[in-house]
Amino acid sequence: MDALDKIVEDATVGLIRRAVTQLPRDVIAALEAARAAEPDAGAGRELDIMIANVREAGKCTLPMCQDTGVPVFFVKLGHSRLPDLEGALARAVRRATAEVPLRRNVVDPLTRANTGDNTGVKMPYITYAPGDQDYVEITFMPKWAGSENMSALGMLNPSDGVAGVRRFVVDAVVRAEGKPCPPAIVGVGIGGSADACLAMAKKALLRPVGSRNPEPAYARLERDLLELINATGIGPMGLGGRTTALAVHVERADCHTASLPVGVNLQCYAARRATMRVYYADGRVVYGGD
């Protein structure tokens, strides 16, 4: 085994532990802001419980939710290549399953036979992006079923326009009700192709909560969607209130003149993610926030 691959493996076990036990600061801040602005007593109580839960999980270094999801990695490659990066990530998932521990969630889709260690055919799921920096950047996002099962794909008519996009996204959130454990972060992908818009919707969940798309029209759509979704009254855990979503993040790609693809991917209030960089020259590991 290459020495750098072993460093990546060991560091990824730590990355997974961070992701499932420590909520990012921006998510905690969004939950606290939502609590301060929530007038409904029942909704406020639910938000208090959520905030207490994530803080206790961080103190105890234990998963904040019994569903630790399936392992999803986003990898930004640098100017060098690791001989066995996929192997290193899979070994790290197996170790983390036993050491953190993680719930054993990965099964064959038809037989439902459990692999026992959260790895399997095309699992962990890895998305690669090219880069020319002197490190490999790895982001881990455990994706649990309550939110993932509420994903939605719409191949709208171009004539549906912005109003159609708004309607489709809000309808997807309304159909989900309390299943994705709101307040949710709503990832939206617009354009590209059927698979590309869903991939953009999931990647949008990695953005800091409340960040805005740099294009004014899409930033305006994010604000409009957040207002519309919070006006549904679904509220925390689907029990009512004004806080149904913490944020809406929209990503877009150009598309065919005859298409208007829209993808929606939801993340629960425990929007878990963690990032690290491993430097090629000396094997130094820097976790996000370090």
Steps between C-alpha positions, in 0.01 A plus 500: 500500500628846408586711807277789388207266444541380860501861622180564303339189648584595859397863450171400335400299807538825694313691230204262523498527879494880476216497250265278700573651842564872442258724316670779299494843664290654223226240550492549878486878447208457258312282750557755776384785275190302408428437868530870579254588222249218560182628671326162522555342844490141373738574215731683740506198729594271209782734398626507861513119499688495168759752619549315829538169315771620263691671779490188718612282208801726448593485869465121520651437154206276413283505185229765528252273320456123504486507120860572400405481134690361206856619433519775236834661415582803287866495395691789344815355350825693487801490272603154626310174512464250782557138393202360696276787607177302459645214701612739774152654527331159507736376772432815700124443475539142623711614793268789586201265496661305784689779677262801505267295475270539199175319443535233232274645232630374164303216338448338162207692346300187409601222741544752789803299616706727727869533414575545870757778469336783296701417189386307195448527127572866408488584869636724642371737234775734378469810283825631352594850387830596334743741663861616480572571867768328709251301708199274463184642658243252629153588625286238672121529515308216666167491317216346692184351355235727651619793292640309201169318448334839448715586196307618194574533129289705264549530127296816461392668181710808421176698490449422873774755571595627844145465630504132407833449674369667816186287493693175448746564786234609749278204406794264561549643850127483575484136392795423726320648803689400817683198353835677438504629863460870424607773521676383187762636271356486150744436217374585152667426169368670188606418145754257363340159456291267714799361688694827505226704668465243779877495549501881523217490753701269726820697461310819588458355850875544556476878484507696829144538622347820370768576242366646178543401138726766341257554212229751604210316334585175678567675831154658470351157431668365814345776710155454341507124552606531863213741568247276323619183672491657846150628428374139464483466879652150501746608766763310701448123475176570312324614818420855385677833514668746270838319480468231232833576330822656623617580148444440131811461286462507121764388250457518125642381170403593147270250332335399173261752348213247529569410867460644848631236742455566873637283779427528872709339773423558866721486807365480854572752775806291592674608179814296555812558294873530558798586279873437515807558289791258479817658359700293254844626601502410869173320571377787718129480580291815553136463596250772417502759775853406616 
